[in-house]
Amino acid sequence: MSGLKSRVAKGAIWATMEKFVVQAVSFVVGMVLARLLTPNDYGTVALLSIFFAIAGSLASCGFGNALVQKKEVGELEFNSVFYVSIVVSLVIYGVFFFTAPWIADFYRTPILKPVVRVSALSFVFHSINSVQGAELSRKMLFDRRFKISLITCAVSSVCGISFALLGWGVWAIVLSSTITSIASVIAYWCIIAWRPRWMFRFNVLKGLFSYGWKLSVAGLVHTTYSNLYGFLIGRFYNPADLAFVNKGNSVPNLLMSSIDGTINSVSFPALAQLQDDKDKLREAMRRMIQSSTFLVFPLMAGLALCARSLILLLYGRQWVEAVPYVQIACISFALFPFNSINTNAISAMGRSDVFLLLDCIKKTVGIGLTFIALRYSVMVFMLVIALVQSPFAVIVNSVANGKLLGYKPWMQFRDVFPAAFLTLVMSIAIYIVQMVIGPMCFHIQGQYLAMLLSIVISFLVGVVVYFGLAIYFKPQAFREYLFVLHPMLNSRLPRIARFVERFLK
């Protein structure tokens, strides 16, 4: 258990670094591209999101998770999955190639025909890395994944900005994505030692598929549902509405995808190794929920309170209508750790049948609410997602784990109460400070300087209040983080390390 705990801690650090660096660079590049490209360029690519998301779920067939979850895996399994992944990706590309004219006609956008045919090549390149990615997750080699992400991120940034400066419009996005996929293949094959051999057997795939197909179907339902709003908004509303919603989601997504991506990449392989001991699995799950919400709650609350200043500072007044969508998205993203850890625990136990059943229940209810809400406005629809669908998903997942592991919903809410309480006090403090400094900042020469000052002061107040309360009340999640950081502090900042030692006693 101690060895696993150490690997989880190290894996979490590397995975967090990877996700944060990738998201941070992507966010900065996105800011640059937003000033070089038109909203129509972004909207054109966004129209394809639901089709590519569905195809991505089908391409994996659940084999990647099956390789991670299975205790004993040999070369025969790896090679069989490698070849079947390539065949499936080629079939998917063929479907996109021949349906590209239909997709272009459906959206009444002729340029989508060549865009679809070029963009879909990424599925073929991603399939070549399928086994290497599973090997990294299985052995929790997140330091190597970090190196690969740095390489692909650099290629994507250089290509995207260069093509945009050349005036290539929508093709700047499409071609940079395709070239990045090729760079990913090269990076994986240079860093990961595994190489395919001429080995293949259908019987091996049957065992993996029996576990993975349910997760694949659940992933298909989830991705279809997650991208449904973009599909419907793009088809029945003004494309500008889709642009505002996507821009509103992009800001909290920068923070949340780093954390939630880390939770998913680290928690599943860690929980899978504890699948035979429900007590240890429940305790590990408990600590993961406490630790993740300890960071997520204050981040989302602070971002929601600073949304207006942040949007105006980053994108300008033409994007001010995205502000309420940022705040709504923060509510939904704050609940992500509950869903990620609960569903990963169910998958780790090998209960992909339960995983699929729960996903069908959540998405059936969600789709019904989607069509009802969209009859009124995009704003009503996004509010329903944040205030109804997301809490409903948390309840469904936690009820299931209450029966499987004895970790009931009220126990989960009790475990995150300290973080919720500290976040509430922090939010009140930030709100009061903003009410006081708002008129003062208004008189400062330079609008951007005023907004930046407001954000900085709010951030400092939030950090001081939140961590000051954490030091006073000593919640378990805070102690866990200090336990992980103590060895690093001991070698570089011994005085602070001694203070942490007294705190942990």
N, C-alpha and C positions, 0 to 999 in steps of 0.2 A: 504493500500500500504506500509506504514512504517513497519507494522508487518511482511508482506511478505518479505520486503527487509532485515529485521533483520534475518529472518529464512534462507533466501537465503545465506546471508553472513556467518552465522554460519555453514550452511550445506556445503558451499563451503570450509570452513576451514577443517571440518572433512573429507569431501570427498577427498580433496587434501592430507591430512595426510595419509588417507587410501591408496590411489593410489600410493603415493610416497613411503611409507614404503614397500608396497607389491612389487612394481617394483624394489626398491633398493635391498631388500633382495633377490628377484629372480635373479637379475643381479649378485650379489655377489656369490650366490650359483651356478649360471650358469658358472661363471668364474672357480669356484672350480671343477665343474663337467666336464668342457671342458678339464681340465688337467688329469682327472681320466678316462674319457670315450673317445672313438674314434669318429672321424667324421662320421663313418659309423653308429654308434649307434644313433647319432642325426639324420642322414639322414633317417634311417629306420622309426623313429617316425614321421618325417616331411612329409614323403610320404602319411600319412593318414590325413593330415590337411584338405584337401578339402572335403573328405568324412565326417569327423566329423563336419566341419563347416556347411555343408549343413544340416546334421542331427540336429544340434543345432538350426538352424533356423526353421526347421519343428517342432521340439519338443515344442517350445514355443507357436506356433499357434497365436501369437500376443496377447494372453490373459493377459500377464503381463502388457503391455503398456495400454491395454484397462481398466484394473482395476485402474491404476494410473490416466488415463485421465477422467474416468467417475466421475461425481460429487457425485452421491449418490450410495454407494456400501454397501451391507449388507452381513450377514452370508451366505445367499443362494448363492450369487455370488462367494464368496470366496471358499465355499465347492465344488461347481460345477466345478470350475476351478481346484481345487486341484485333484479331482478324474479323470477328463479327462486328466490332465497332466501326471498322473501316467500311465494311459492306453496307451497314445500315446508313452511315453518313453519305455514301454515294447514292443510295436510293433516295434519301431525303433531298440531296442536291438535284437529282433528276426531277423530282416532283416540283421543286421550286423553279427549275428551268422551264418546264412546260406550262406551269400555271402563272408565270410572271405576267403574261398579257391580261389574264383574268383579274389579277390583283390590281394592275394599273387601271383597268376599266372600272373596277369596283370603286376606287377612290377618285376616278376621273383625273388621274395624274399620269400622263404618258411616260414621263421620265422614270417611273417606278419599274418599268419593264427591264431596262439594262441594270438599274440599281439592284433589283432583286437577284438577278443572275450573277452579278459580281459579289454581292454581299454574302450570298449563300455558300460561297467557296469556303468560308470560315468554318463551316461544319466539318468539312473534310479534314482541314488542318487540325482542328480540335480533337478529332477522333484518334489522330496519331499519338496524341499525348495522354490518352485515357488511362493506360496502364501505369505510366510513370506517375501520373497524378495520384492514383490509388496507392502506389507504393510509397509515395511521400507521406500521405495521410496515415497509412497503416503503421509506418515506422516513426511517425511524428517528426519527420525531418523538416521542420518548418524554417530552419535557417537557410536551407537550399531553395525552398520555395520563395523566400525573401529575395535571394539573388536573382532568380528567374523573373520575378515581378519587377525588379529594378530595371532589368534589361528591356523587357517588353514595354514598360512604362516610358522609358527614354525614347524608344523607337516610335511609339505612338505619338508622343509629344512633338518630336521633331517633324515627323511626317505631317501630322495634322496642321500645325502652324505654318509649315512651309507651303503646303498645298493651298491653304487658305490665302496666304500672301500672294500666291500666283493667280488668285481669282478663280479657282476651280469650283467654288460653290459647294453644292451637295457632294460632289465627288471628293472633296477634301476629307469629308467624314468617312465616306465609303472606302476609299482607297487606303486611308491611314489605318482603318480597322482591319482590312484584309492583310496589309503588310505586317501589322502587329501580330496577326495569327501565324504568319510564316516565321517571324522572329521568335515566337513562343516555341514553335516546333524545334528550331535550331537550338534554342537555349536549353530546353528539356533534354535533348539528346546529347548535348555537350556536358551537362552537369550530372545527369542520372546515368548510371552505368548499365542499366538493364537494356538488353537488345532482344528483339523478337527472334524466335527460332521456328522452324517448320514443324509445329506441333499444333494439333487441333482435334477436339473430340466433343461431339454433341452431348454425350452423357454428362460431361463436366459442366457444360452450360446449363443443363436442366436443373441441377442443384442450386446454382447461383441464381438462375432465373426465377425459381420458385420463391425465393426471398425477394429478389430485386424487382420483379414485375409489379408488385403491389406498391412499392415505393415509387416506381416510375409512373404508374397511373395516378398516384396521389400527387406526384410532382406535376404531372400534366394538368390535373384539375386545378392545382394551386397556381401554376403559372398562367393558365388560361384565365382564371378568375382575377389574378393580380393585374393582368394586362387588359382586362375587359373594359375598364373605365376609359383607357386611352383609345381603344377601338371604337367605343360608342361615342365618346366626345369628338373624336376626329371625324366620325361619319355623320353625326347628326347635329353637332354644334359648330360654332366658329372655331377654326384652327387656333385662333389666338387664345381661346379658353384652355385648350390642351397645352399650349406653350406656358401659360401662367401656372397651371397645375403642375406640370413637369418641373418648372423652375422653382416652384414652392417646395416640391418634394426634394429637389437636389440639395438644398442647403442642409436640412436635418439628415438627409441620406449620407452626406459626407461624414458626419459623426457616427451615425447609427450603423452604417454598413461596415465600418471598421470594427466596431464592437460586436455587432451581431455576427459578422463574418468570422471573427475570432471565436465566438461562442460555438458556432457550428463546426468549425474546423478542428477545434480542440476537444469540445465536449463529447462528440459522437465517438471518436476512437477511444477516449478515456473511459466513457461509460460502457462501451462495448467490452472492455477488458474486465468489467465488474459484473457482467450479466448473470453470473452464476451465484452471486451473493447479493440478495435484495437489500439487506441492511446497509451494506457498504454503498450500493448503488443509490439508495435513497439519501444517505448522508452526503455523498458526492454531489448529487443533484441539488440538495438543500444549499450547500455552500456555493454552488455555481449561481443559483438564483439570487442569493444574498449579495454575492460579489458583483454580479453584472448590474443589478438594479441600483446598487450603491453608486455606480458611475452614470448609468443611463438616466435615472430620474432627474438629477440636478442639471445634466447637460441639456436635456430636452426642455426643462422648465426655463432655464436661462436663455436658451435660444428663442423660445416662444416670446419671452419678454423683450428681447432685443431685435425681433424680426424686422420691424419697420426700418430702424436705423441701418441694419445689416444689408437689407435688400437695396435700399437707396444708395448705400456706400459702394456696394459691389457692382450693381447693374444699372443704376440711374432711375430717374422718375418714370421712365416708360415701363418699368416692371413693378410699379407700386401695387398693382392689383394682385400680385403674387403673395403679398404679405399675409392675408388671412389663410391662404393655403399652406404657408410655412407653419403657422400656429396650429392649424388642424392636423397637419402631418406629424407634428411633435407629439400630439396625444397618441396617435396610432403607433409611432415608433417607440414610445416609452414602454409599450406592452410587449414588444418583440422578444425580450429575453424569456418571458414566461412561455411563449409559444415555442421558441427554439429549443429550450432545455427540456420542456415536457415532451415534445415530439421526438427529440433525440434519445431520451430515455426509453420511450416506447420502441423505437427502432433498435436500440442497443440490446433490448431483451429478445429481439427476433420477432416481435409481434407486429410485423408489417401488415397483417390483416386488420388489426385494431387501428393502425395508422391510417390505412385506406378508408376504413369505416368512418373515423372521426373527420377526415378531410371531406368526405362526401356530405356528411351532415352540415359541416360549417359552410361549405361552398353552396349547397342547395339553398340554405337560408340566406346566404349572402347574395346570390344571384337574384332571388326573389325581391330582396330589398333594393338591389341595384336598379331594376327596371321600374320599381315604384318611385324611387327617389329621383331618377333622371327625368321623370315627367315634369318635375318642378323646376330645377335648375342644377347647374354644376355644383354650386355652393352647398345646396341641400344634400346632394349625393355624397360629397366629401365629408360633411358632418355626420351622415349616417354611418360611414365607414369608421370614423374615429370614435363615435359615441355609442354605437350599437354593435357593429360587426366585430370590431377588435375585442371589446370586452366579452362578447359571446364566445369568441374563439378561445380566450383564456379560460373561461369557465368550463367549456367542453373538454379541453385538454387536461385541465387539472382534475376534473371529476374522473376521467379515465385513469390517471395515475393514482388517484385516491384508491381505486379498486385494485390496480395492479401492484402498487408498491406501498400502499398505506399512507401515501403523502397527500393528504386531503386538501381541498381548496382552502379551507380556513387556516390550515397549517402554513400554506404558501403565503397567504396574505399576512399572516402573523410574522413570518420571517422577513417580509419586505417592509413592514410597518416602520422600523427605525429610519430607513432611507426615505420613505414617503413623508414622515414627520419632519426630518431635517430639510427636505426639499421644500415643504410648505413654508417653513419659517424663512428659509433663504429667499423664496419667491416674494414673500411679503416685504422683506428688507430691500430687495432690488426694486420692487414697485415703488416703495416710498422714496428711495433715492432718486429714481427717474422722475418722479413728480417734483422733487426739489430742484434737481439740476437741469430739468428740461428748459425752463425759462432762462436759466443762466446760459446754457449752450446756444440758445436761440440768438443771443446777442454777439456771439463770437464771429469774427470775420472769417468767412469761408465755411460753406455748408458741409463739406466733407470733413473738415477738422472738427466741427461740432458733433457730427455723427460718430466719428471715431472716438472722441473724448467720452461721449455717452456710453459707448460700448465698453471701453476700457474701464471706466469707473464702475459700471454695472458688473463687469467680470470680477474685478478686484473685491467688490463688496460681497458678491456671491461666494467666492472662494474663501474669504475670511470667515463669513458667517457659517458656511456649511462645514468646513473642516474645523473651525473653532468648536462648533457643537459636537462634531465627531470626536474630538479630543476629550471633551467633557463627558459625553455619554458612553464612549467606547463601544460602539456596535461591533458585532462579531466580524462583519465584512471588512471594516476598517482595520481591525487587528490582523485579518488574513493578508491584506495588502502590505501592511508593515512587516509581516513575517517574511514575505517574499522579497521585499526591498532591503531588509536588514543586512544581508551579506554584502550587497553592493555598497551600501552606506558605510559599512564597517571598514571597507578598504579605501574609500575615497573621502568620506566625511565622518570621521570617528566621533566627533562631539555629538552630532545628530544621532549617530548610531547608539551612543550611550543613553541618550534621551529616549530613543525607541525601545531599548532594552528595559528601561524602568517602566515604560508605558505597557509593555507586553507582560510584565510580571503580575 
